[in-house]
Amino acid sequence: MLPRGENVTTSTLPPTELLTDEENVAATYRQVTLFIEEYVERSNANGVVVGMSGGVDSTLAASLAVDALGPDRVFGLLLPCNLTAEAGCHDALTVAEALGIDYREIHLQPLVRCFEDLLVGDEDRDERIRALGNATARLRMTCLYYAANTQSKLVLGTGNRSERLLGYFTKHGDGGCDLLPLANLYKTEVRALARHVGLPCRIVEKPSTAGLWAEQTDEDELGASYDRIDAVLHYVVDRRYRAETVAEELDIPIETVWEIVNGHVETHHKRRHPATPGRERTE
């Protein structure tokens, strides 16, 4: 069960501790780039492979990897699967060229269509779309690991804390990676760090999308803006305030707050290792 804030004695919320001021953002930049450099060196890898969509998360991850490792050790893989994702690929191409990294674009639609022809039956339409979206994310992961294996590199994930706490990722899809430098940063913090490193405003502010089907956006699926999502998760998950208190103090409908909180609780399994029977042994 999610803690309900029994130890919090005041109904007035303190200021958030999201790291968006310049001093904290600069410190975060140093911490994340050092993490990437040290992890790749400890792994004795040649560098990293990054899936690039043209969105703020993947663009920032690629930029930080270049700062940490140099452009010759970062490989970008662009994997659109529909017209919406293709539009984002234009930005990804521009970024890859500006960063000076090698990259390759592979359209996944033929592979997805083949997968659909072989496996899809008479499932409910909404369930079929969701399942195909997850399958597409796993096909992307397979491509990333193929490239990483052939180049003796690691797969650098691009997910952030907002997505992970909500389970807004595909298990063994975009959740599959070797290192996840943005994992501790809420989307709000990701955007602040993106501004700090000088990413174009158009990329920093563009609506986030997984690009798994046409016209899909994160906020439409999640039912709230990232500003609201991050605030709720920060106070309820990180600081253990009650959902009712957060709703009242932030002037957010209680139904929205509970949707966010329940999304976190119900996706707990996605943030855990596979379940095993009996006692766990040290590996």
VOTORKE-361918 format. One record per atom (N, C-alpha, C, O): residue in three letters; x, y, z. Coordinates in steps of 0.1 Angstrom, whole numbers, plus 2048, in hexadecimal, padded with zeros to 3 digits. Layout:
! residues N
ALAXYZ
...
END
This chain:
! residues 283
MET8087F4800
MET800800800
MET80980C800
MET81480D806
LEU8048177F9
LEU80B8247F9
LEU80982A807
LEU7FE82B80C
PRO81482F80D
PRO813837819
PRO809842818
PRO80984980D
ARG801845822
ARG7F684F821
ARG7FA85B829
ARG7F186482C
GLY80685C82E
GLY80A869834
GLY80686B842
GLY804876847
GLU80585F84A
GLU801860858
GLU80A869860
GLU80586F86A
ASN81786A85C
ASN820872864
ASN821881861
ASN828888867
VAL819885857
VAL819893853
VAL80F89A85C
VAL80389685C
THR8138A4863
THR80A8AA86D
THR8048B7868
THR7FB8BC86F
THR8098BD85D
THR8038C9858
THR7FC8C784B
THR7FF8BF843
SER7F18CF849
SER7EA8CE83C
SER7EF8D8832
SER7EB8D7826
THR7F98E0836
THR7FF8E982C
THR80B8E3826
THR8148DF82D
LEU80B8E2819
LEU8168DC812
LEU8228E5811
LEU8218F180E
PRO82E8E0815
PRO83A8E8813
PRO83E8E9804
PRO8388E37FC
PRO8478F2801
PRO84B8F37F3
PRO8508E67EE
PRO8558DE7F5
THR84E8E37E1
THR8538D77DB
THR8638D77DB
THR8698E17DC
GLU8688CB7DB
GLU8778C97DA
GLU87B8C57CC
GLU8868BF7CB
LEU8738C87C2
LEU8778C57B4
LEU8838CE7B1
LEU8848D97B4
LEU88D8C77AA
LEU89A8CE7A7
LEU8998D679A
LEU89E8D1790
THR8938E279B
THR8928EA78F
THR8998F778F
THR89A8FE785
ASP89F8FB79B
ASP8A790779B
ASP8B5905795
ASP8B98F9795
GLU8BB90F791
GLU8C890E789
GLU8D3907791
GLU8DA8FE78B
GLU8D490979E
GLU8DE9037A6
GLU8DD8F47A6
GLU8E68EC7A4
ASN8D08EF7A9
ASN8CD8E17AA
ASN8CE8DA79C
ASN8D28CF79B
VAL8CA8E2792
VAL8CA8DC785
VAL8D98DA780
VAL8DC8D077A
ALA8E18E3783
ALA8EF8E2780
ALA8F68D6787
ALA8FE8CF782
ALA8F28D4794
ALA8F78C979C
ALA8F28BC796
ALA8F98B2795
THR8E58BC792
THR8E08B078C
THR8E78AC77F
THR8EA8A177C
TYR8EA8B6777
TYR8F28B476A
TYR8FF8AD76D
TYR9028A3767
ARG9068B2777
ARG9138AC77A
ARG91189E77F
ARG91989577C
GLN90789C787
GLN90588E78D
GLN901884782
GLN907879782
VAL8F9888779
VAL8F487F76F
VAL8FF87C764
VAL901870760
THR906886760
THR911883756
THR91C87B75C
THR922872756
LEU91F87D769
LEU929875770
LEU924866771
LEU92C85D76F
PHE917865774
PHE911857775
PHE913850768
PHE917844768
ILE91085675D
ILE911850750
ILE91F84C74D
ILE922840749
GLU92885574F
GLU93685274C
GLU93C847755
GLU94283D74F
GLU939847762
GLU93E83C76A
GLU93882F768
GLU93E825768
TYR92A82F765
TYR924822763
TYR92981B756
TYR92B80F756
VAL92A82374C
VAL92F81D73F
VAL93E818741
VAL94180E73B
GLU946820748
GLU95481B74A
GLU95480F752
GLU95B80574F
ARG94C80E75D
ARG94C802765
ARG9477F675E
ARG94B7EA760
SER93E7F8754
SER9397ED74C
SER9427E9741
SER9407DF73A
ASN94D7F073F
ASN9577EE734
ASN9507ED727
ASN9537E571E
ALA9467F7725
ALA93F7F8718
ALA94580270F
ALA94C80B714
ASN942801702
ASN94780B6F9
ASN93F8186F9
ASN9448226F3
GLY9348186FF
GLY92C8246FF
GLY91D820701
GLY91A816708
VAL9148286FC
VAL9068266FE
VAL8FE8276F1
VAL90282E6E8
VAL8F38206F0
VAL8E98226E6
VAL8DC8296EC
VAL8D88246F6
VAL8D78336E5
VAL8CC83A6EA
VAL8C183A6E0
VAL8C383D6D4
GLY8B48366E4
GLY8A98376DB
GLY8A48466DB
GLY8A184B6E5
MET8A484C6CF
MET8A185B6CE
MET89485D6C7
MET8928586BC
SER88B8646CD
SER87E8676C8
SER87C8756C4
SER8728786BD
GLY88587E6C8
GLY88388C6C6
GLY87C8936D1
GLY87A89F6D1
GLY87888B6DC
GLY8728916E8
GLY87D8956F2
GLY8898936F0
VAL87889C6FC
VAL8828A2706
VAL88A89770D
VAL896899710
ASP88388C711
ASP88B882719
ASP89687C711
ASP8A187C716
SER893877705
SER89E8706FE
SER8A887A6F9
SER8B48776F8
THR8A48866F5
THR8AE8916F1
THR8B78946FC
THR8C38956FA
LEU8B2896708
LEU8BA899714
LEU8C388E717
LEU8CF89071A
ALA8BE881717
ALA8C687671A
ALA8D2875710
ALA8DD872715
ALA8D0877704
ALA8DA8766FA
ALA8E48816FC
ALA8F087F6FB
SER8DF88D6FF
SER8E8899701
SER8F189670D
SER8FD89970D
LEU8EC891718
LEU8F488F724
LEU8FE884721
LEU909884726
ALA8FA87A71A
ALA90386F716
ALA90F87470E
ALA91B870711
VAL90C87D705
VAL9178836FD
VAL92188B706
VAL92D88B705
ASP91B89370F
ASP92389B719
ASP92C892722
ASP937895725
ALA926886725
ALA92D87D72E
ALA938874727
ALA94287272D
LEU93587071B
LEU93D866714
LEU94486B707
LEU94E866703
GLY93E876702
GLY94387B6F5
GLY93A8756EA
GLY93586A6EB
PRO93987C6DE
PRO9308786D4
PRO93386B6CD
PRO92A8646C8
ASP9408676CD
ASP94485B6C6
ASP94084F6CE
ASP9418446C8
ARG93B8506DA
ARG9378446E2
ARG9288446E4
ARG92383C6EC
VAL92184C6DD
VAL91284C6DE
VAL90C8496D0
VAL9108506C6
PHE9038406D0
PHE8FC83C6C3
PHE8ED83E6C5
PHE8E78396CE
GLY8E78466BC
GLY8D98486BC
GLY8D183F6B3
GLY8D583D6A7
LEU8C683A6B8
LEU8BE8316AF
LEU8B08376AF
LEU8A98396BA
LEU8AB83A6A3
LEU89E8406A1
LEU89583669C
LEU897830692
LEU8898336A3
LEU8818286A1
LEU87282C6A0
LEU86A8286A8
PRO86F834696
PRO860838694
PRO85882C690
PRO85D82368A
CYS84B82D694
CYS842822690
CYS83582768A
CYS82C820686
ASN833835689
ASN82783B683
ASN82B84967F
ASN83684E681
LEU821850679
LEU82385E675
LEU827867680
LEU82F87067E
THR82086668B
THR82386E697
THR83286D69B
THR83987769D
ALA83686069C
ALA84485E6A0
ALA84E863695
ALA859867698
GLU84A862688
GLU85286767D
GLU85587667F
GLU86087A67C
ALA84A87D683
ALA84C88B684
ALA85688E68F
ALA85E89868E
GLY85688769A
GLY8608886A5
GLY86E8856A0
GLY87888A6A5
CYS86F87B697
CYS87C877692
CYS88388368B
CYS89088368A
HIS87C88C685
HIS88389767F
HIS88B89F689
HIS8968A3687
ASP8858A1695
ASP88C8A86A0
ASP89789F6A5
ASP8A28A46A8
ALA8958926A5
ALA8A08896AA
ALA8AC8896A1
ALA8B78896A5
LEU8A9889694
LEU8B488A68A
LEU8BC89768B
LEU8C889768B
THR8B58A268D
THR8BB8AF68F
THR8C48AF69B
THR8CF8B469B
VAL8BF8A96A6
VAL8C78A86B3
VAL8D389F6B1
VAL8DE8A36B5
ALA8D18946AB
ALA8DC88A6A9
ALA8E88916A1
ALA8F388F6A5
GLU8E4898697
GLU8EE89F68F
GLU8F58AA697
GLU9018AC695
ALA8ED8B169E
ALA8F38BC6A6
ALA8FC8B76B1
ALA9068BD6B4
LEU8F98AB6B7
LEU9018A56C1
LEU90E89E6BB
LEU91889C6C2
GLY90E89C6AE
GLY9198966A7
GLY91A8876A9
GLY9258826A9
ILE90F8806AC
ILE90F8726AF
ILE90B86A6A2
ILE90486F699
ASP91085E6A1
ASP90B855697
ASP8FD85069A
ASP8F984F6A6
TYR8F584E690
TYR8E784A693
TYR8E1843687
TYR8E784267C
ARG8D683C689
ARG8CF83567F
ARG8C0836681
ARG8BC83568C
GLU8B9837676
GLU8AA837677
GLU8A582A671
GLU8A8827666
ILE89C824678
ILE895817674
ILE886819676
ILE88281A682
HIS87E81866C
HIS87081966E
HIS86B80B672
HIS86D80166B
LEU86480B67D
LEU85F7FE683
LEU8527F967D
LEU84E7EE680
GLN84B801675
GLN83E7FE671
GLN83D7F066A
GLN8347E866D
PRO8467ED661
PRO8467DF65B
PRO8477D4665
PRO8407CA664
LEU84F7D666F
LEU8517CC679
LEU8447CB682
LEU8407C0685
VAL83F7D6686
VAL8327D668E
VAL8277D0686
VAL81F7C868B
ARG8267D3679
ARG81B7CD670
ARG81D7BE66F
ARG8137B7670
CYS8297B966E
CYS82B7AB66D
CYS8277A467B
CYS82179A67B
PHE82B7AA686
PHE8287A5693
PHE8187A5694
PHE81379B699
GLU8127AF690
GLU8037B0691
GLU7FC7A5689
GLU7F379F68D
ASP8017A367C
ASP7FC799674
ASP7FD78B67A
ASP7F4782678
LEU808788681
LEU80B77B686
LEU803778693
LEU7FF76D695
LEU80178269B
LEU7FC7806A9
LEU7EE7856AC
LEU7E77806B4
VAL7EA7906A6
VAL7DE7976AA
VAL7D278F6A6
VAL7D178A69B
GLY7C978D6B0
GLY7BC7866AD
GLY7B078F6AE
GLY7B079A6A8
ASP7A678A6B5
ASP79A7926B6
ASP7987996C3
ASP78D79A6C9
GLU7A379E6C9
GLU7A37A56D5
GLU79B7B26D4
GLU7997B76CA
ASP7977B76E0
ASP7917C46E1
ASP79A7CE6DB
ASP7A67CE6DD
ARG7947D86D4
ARG79C7E26CC
ARG7A57EA6D5
ARG7B17EB6D2
ASP7A07EF6E0
ASP7A87F66E9
ASP7B47EE6EF
ASP7BF7F36F1
GLU7B07E26F3
GLU7BB7D96F8
GLU7C57D56EE
GLU7D17D46F1
ARG7C17D46E1
ARG7CA7D16D7
ARG7D47DC6D4
ARG7E07DA6D2
ILE7CE7E96D4
ILE7D77F56D2
ILE7E17F66DD
ILE7ED7F86DB
ARG7DD7F36EA
ARG7E67F46F5
ARG7F17E96F4
ARG7FD7EC6F6
ALA7EC7DD6F1
ALA7F67D26F0
ALA8007D46E5
ALA80C7D16E6
LEU7FB7D96D9
LEU8047DC6CE
LEU80E7E76D2
LEU8197E76CD
GLY8097F16D9
GLY8127FC6DE
GLY81D7F66E6
GLY8297FA6E5
ASN81A7ED6F0
ASN8247E76F8
ASN82E7DE6F0
ASN83A7DE6F2
ALA8287D76E6
ALA8307CF6DD
ALA83A7D86D5
ALA8467D46D3
THR8357E36D1
THR83E7EC6C9
THR8497F16D2
THR8557F26CE
ALA8467F56DF
ALA8517F96E8
ALA85B7EE6EA
ALA8677F16EB
ARG8577E16EA
ARG8607D66EC
ARG8687D46DF
ARG8747CF6E0
LEU8627D66D4
LEU86A7D56C8
LEU8757E06C7
LEU8807DD6C2
ARG8727EC6CC
ARG87C7F66CD
ARG8877F26D6
ARG8937F36D2
MET8847EC6E1
MET88E7E76EA
MET8977DD6E4
MET8A37DD6E6
THR8917D46DC
THR8997CA6D6
THR8A27D06CC
THR8AE7CB6CB
CYS89E7DA6C5
CYS8A77E16BB
CYS8B27E86C2
CYS8BE7E76BE
LEU8AF7EE6CD
LEU8BA7F56D5
LEU8C47EB6DA
LEU8D07EE6DA
TYR8C07E06DF
TYR8C97D66E5
TYR8D17CF6DA
TYR8DC7CC6DC
TYR8CB7CE6CE
TYR8D27C86C3
TYR8DE7D26BF
TYR8E97CD6BD
ALA8DB7DF6BE
ALA8E57E86BB
ALA8F07E96C6
ALA8FC7E96C3
ALA8EB7E86D3
ALA8F57E96DE
ALA8FE7DC6DE
ALA90A7DE6E0
ASN8F87D16DB
ASN9007C56DB
ASN90A7C46D0
ASN9167C06D2
THR9077C96C4
THR9107C96B9
THR91B7D36BA
THR9257D26B4
GLN9197DD6C3
GLN9237E86C5
GLN92A7E76D3
GLN9327F06D6
SER9267DD6DA
SER92C7DC6E8
SER9297E96F0
SER9317EE6F7
LYS91C7ED6EF
LYS9187F96F6
LYS90D7F5700
LYS9087EA700
LEU9087FF708
LEU8FD7FD711
LEU8F180570C
LEU8F380E705
VAL8E5800710
VAL8D980770C
VAL8D6811717
VAL8D580E723
LEU8D681E713
LEU8D382971C
LEU8C482C71C
LEU8C0831711
GLY8BD82A727
GLY8AF82D727
GLY8AC83C728
GLY8B584372C
THR8A083F725
THR89C84E725
THR89085172E
THR88B85C72E
GLY88C847736
GLY88084973E
GLY88385274A
GLY88E85374F
ASN87985974F
ASN87A86275B
ASN87285D767
ASN86B853766
ARG873864772
ARG86D85F77E
ARG85E86077D
ARG857857783
SER85886A777
SER84A86B775
SER84485E76F
SER83B858773
GLU84B85A764
GLU84684F75C
GLU848842765
GLU83F839765
ARG85384176C
ARG855835773
ARG84B83377F
ARG846828782
LEU84983E786
LEU84083D792
LEU83183A78D
LEU82A834795
LEU82E83E781
LEU82083C77C
LEU82082E774
LEU81582A770
GLY82B828773
GLY82B81C76A
GLY82981F75C
GLY824816754
TYR82C82B758
TYR82982F74A
TYR83482C741
TYR83B83573B
PHE83781F740
PHE84181A737
PHE83E80B735
PHE83680573C
THR84480572B
THR8417F7727
THR84C7EF72E
THR8587F072C
LYS8477E5736
LYS8507DC73C
LYS8587D4731
LYS8517CF728
HIS8657D4732
HIS86D7CD728
HIS86C7D471A
HIS8707CF710
GLY8677E171A
GLY8677E970E
GLY8707F5711
GLY87C7F4712
ASP86A801712
ASP87280D715
ASP87780C723
ASP880814727
GLY87180372B
GLY877800739
GLY8837F8739
GLY8897F6743
GLY8867F272D
GLY8927E972C
GLY89E7F1728
GLY89F7F671D
CYS8A87F2731
CYS8B57F972E
CYS8BF7F5738
CYS8BD7EE741
ASP8CB7FA735
ASP8D77F773E
ASP8D9802749
ASP8DE7FF754
LEU8D780E745
LEU8D881974E
LEU8CD82474B
LEU8C9826740
LEU8C982B756
LEU8BD833754
LEU8C084175B
LEU8BD843767
PRO8C784A754
PRO8CC85675B
PRO8C286075F
PRO8C5868768
LEU8B685F75A
LEU8AB86975D
LEU8A1863767
LEU89786976A
ALA8A485776D
ALA89B850775
ALA896857781
ALA88B855786
ASN89F860787
ASN89C867793
ASN896875791
ASN89487C79B
LEU894878784
LEU88F886781
LEU88188577C
LEU87D87E773
TYR87888D783
TYR86B88F77E
TYR86B897771
TYR87589D76D
LYS860895769
LYS86089C75C
LYS8628AB75D
LYS8698B1755
THR85D8B1768
THR8608BF76A
THR86F8C276C
THR8748CC766
GLU8768B9772
GLU8848BA774
GLU88C8B7767
GLU8968BD764
VAL8878AE75F
VAL88D8AB752
VAL88D8B774A
VAL8978BA743
ARG8818BE749
ARG8808CA741
ARG88A8D5746
ARG8908DC73E
ALA88B8D6753
ALA8948E0758
ALA8A38DD755
ALA8AA8E6751
LEU8A68D0755
LEU8B48CC751
LEU8B68CE742
LEU8C18D273E
ALA8AC8CB73B
ALA8AD8CD72C
ALA8AF8DC729
ALA8B78DF720
ARG8A98E5730
ARG8AB8F372D
ARG8BA8F7731
ARG8C08FF72B
HIS8BE8F173C
HIS8CC8F3741
HIS8D78F0737
HIS8E08F7735
VAL8D48E4730
VAL8DF8E0726
VAL8DD8E7719
VAL8E48E470F
GLY8D28EF717
GLY8D08F670B
GLY8C88F0700
GLY8CA8F36F4
LEU8C08E6704
LEU8B78E06F9
LEU8AE8EA6F4
LEU8A98F36FB
PRO8AA8E96E7
PRO8A08F36E1
PRO8938F36E9
PRO88E8E86ED
CYS88D8FE6EA
CYS8809006F1
CYS8768F76EB
CYS86D8F26F1
ARG8768F66DD
ARG86C8EE6D6
ARG86C8E06DB
ARG8618D96DC
ILE8788DA6DE
ILE8798CC6E3
ILE8758CC6F2
ILE86E8C26F6
VAL87A8D56F9
VAL8778D5708
VAL8688D670B
VAL8638CF714
GLU8618DE703
GLU8538E1706
GLU8498D86FE
GLU83D8D9700
LYS84E8D06F4
LYS8448C96EC
LYS83D8BE6F4
LYS8438B96FD
PRO8308BB6F1
PRO8298B16F8
PRO8308A46F7
PRO83489F6ED
SER83189D703
SER838890703
SER82F8856FD
SER822885700
THR83587C6F6
THR82D8716F1
THR8368656F0
THR8428666ED
ALA8318596F2
ALA83884C6F0
ALA8398496E1
ALA8418406DD
GLY83184F6D9
GLY83184D6CA
GLY82D83F6C6
GLY83283A6BC
LEU8258396CE
LEU82182B6CB
LEU81582A6C2
LEU81281F6BC
TRP80C8346C2
TRP8018356B8
TRP7FF8446B5
TRP80384D6BC
ALA7F78466AA
ALA7F58546A5
ALA7EE85C6B0
ALA7E58586B6
GLU7F38696B1
GLU7ED8736B9
GLU7ED8706C8
GLU7E78776D0
GLN7F58666CC
GLN7F68636DA
GLN7FF86D6E1
GLN80A8716DC
THR7FB8726ED
THR80387A6F6
THR803874704
THR7F986E708
ASP80D87770C
ASP80E872719
ASP803878722
ASP7FC870729
GLU801885721
GLU7F788B72A
GLU7E9887727
GLU7E1887730
ASP7E688471A
ASP7D887F717
ASP7D687271E
ASP7CB86F723
GLU7E086971D
GLU7DF85C723
GLU7DF85C732
GLU7D7855738
LEU7E7865738
LEU7E8866746
LEU7DD86E74D
LEU7DA86C759
GLY7D7876745
GLY7CB87E74A
GLY7CF88A752
GLY7C6890759
ALA7DB88E752
ALA7DF89B759
ALA7EC89F753
ALA7F489874C
SER7F08AC756
SER7FC8B2751
SER8078AD75A
SER8058A9765
TYR8148AD755
TYR81F8A875D
TYR8218B1769
TYR8268AD773
ASP81E8BE768
ASP81F8C7773
ASP8178C277F
ASP81C8C278A
ARG80B8BE77C
ARG8028B9786
ARG8078AB78B
ARG8088A8797
ILE80A8A2781
ILE80E895785
ILE81B89578E
ILE81B88E798
ASP82489D78A
ASP83189E792
ASP82E8A37A0
ASP83489E7AA
ALA8268AD7A1
ALA8238B37AF
ALA81C8A87B7
ALA8208A77C3
VAL8128A17B2
VAL80B8977BA
VAL81588C7BE
VAL8158887C9
LEU81C8877B4
LEU82687C7B8
LEU8308807C2
LEU8348797CB
HIS83588C7C1
HIS83F8917CA
HIS8398927D8
HIS84088D7E1
TYR82D8977DA
TYR8288987E7
TYR82388B7ED
TYR8258887F9
VAL81C8837E5
VAL8168777EA
VAL82186C7EB
VAL8218657F5
VAL8298697E1
VAL83385E7E1
VAL83F8627E8
VAL84485B7F1
ASP84586E7E5
ASP8528717EB
ASP8518767F9
ASP859873802
ARG84687E7FC
ARG845885809
ARG839880811
ARG83788681C
ARG83287680C
ARG82886F814
ARG81C878819
ARG817875824
TYR818881812
TYR80C889815
TYR800881810
TYR800879806
ARG7F5883817
ARG7E887D813
ARG7E3883806
ARG7E588F803
ALA7DD87A7FE
ALA7D787F7F1
ALA7CD88A7F3
ALA7CD8937EB
GLU7C58897FD
GLU7BB8947FF
GLU7C18A1802
GLU7BD8AC7FE
THR7CC8A180A
THR7D48AD80D
THR7DA8B3800
THR7D98C07FE
VAL7E08AB7F8
VAL7E68B07EC
VAL7DC8B67E3
VAL7DE8C07DD
ALA7D08AF7E1
ALA7C68B47D9
ALA7C18C27DD
ALA7BF8CB7D5
GLU7BF8C37EA
GLU7BA8D07EF
GLU7C48DB7EE
GLU7C18E67E9
GLU7D08D87F2
GLU7DB8E37F2
GLU7DF8E77E4
GLU7E28F37E1
LEU7DF8DE7DA
LEU7E38E17CC
LEU7D78E47C3
LEU7D98E77B8
ASP7CB8E47C9
ASP7BF8E77C1
ASP7BE8DE7B5
ASP7BC8E27AA
ILE7C08D17B7
ILE7BF8C77AD
ILE7B38BE7B1
ILE7B28BA7BC
PRO7AA8BA7A8
PRO79F8B27AB
PRO7A38A57B2
PRO7AD89F7AD
ILE79D8A17BC
ILE7A18957C4
ILE7A18897BB
ILE7A987F7BC
GLU7988887B1
GLU79787D7A8
GLU7A487C7A0
GLU7A987179D
THR7A988779C
THR7B6887794
THR7C188379D
THR7CA87B798
VAL7C28877A9
VAL7CC8837B2
VAL7CC8747B4
VAL7D686E7B4
TRP7C086F7B6
TRP7BF8607B9
TRP7C28587AC
TRP7C884D7AD
GLU7BF85D7A0
GLU7C3857794
GLU7D2855793
GLU7D884B78F
ILE7D9860797
ILE7E8860796
ILE7ED8577A1
ILE7F684E79E
VAL7E88577AD
VAL7ED84F7B8
VAL7EA8407B5
VAL7F38387B7
ASN7DE83D7B0
ASN7DB82F7AD
ASN7E382A7A1
ASN7E781E7A1
GLY7E6833798
GLY7EF82F78D
GLY7FD82B792
GLY80382178D
HIS80283179C
HIS80E82E7A3
HIS80D8207AA
HIS8158177A8
VAL80381E7B2
VAL8018127BA
VAL7FF8067B1
VAL8057FC7B3
GLU7F78077A7
GLU7F37FC79E
GLU7FE7F7795
GLU7FD7EC78F
THR8087FF793
THR8147FC78A
THR8207F8792
THR82B7F878D
HIS81E7F579F
HIS82A7F27A7
HIS8327E67A1
HIS83E7E77A2
HIS82B7DD79B
HIS8327D1796
HIS83C7D578B
HIS8467CD788
LYS83A7E0784
LYS8427E4779
LYS8507E977E
LYS8597EA776
ARG8507ED78A
ARG85D7F2790
ARG8647E8798
ARG86E7EB79F
ARG8607DC798
ARG8667D179F
ARG86D7C7796
ARG8697C578A
HIS8767BF79C
HIS87B7B4795
HIS8717A9794
HIS8677A979C
PRO8727A078A
PRO86879578A
PRO86678E797
PRO87078B79E
ALA85A78B79A
ALA8577847A7
ALA85D7767A7
ALA85D76F79D
THR8627727B3
THR8677647B4
THR86275E7C1
THR85E7657CA
PRO8607517C1
PRO85B74A7CE
PRO8667497D8
PRO8727487D5
GLY8627497E5
GLY86C7467EF
GLY8767517F2
GLY87475D7EE
ARG88174E7F8
ARG88A7587FC
ARG89375C7F0
ARG8957557E7
GLU8977697F1
GLU8A076E7E6
GLU8AE76B7E9
GLU8B276C7F5
ARG8B67687DF
ARG8C47667E1
ARG8CC7717DB
ARG8C97777D1
THR8D87747E1
THR8E077F7DC
THR8E677B7CF
THR8EB76F7CD
GLU8E67847C6
GLU8EC7817B8
GLU8F97887B7
GLU9007877AC
END
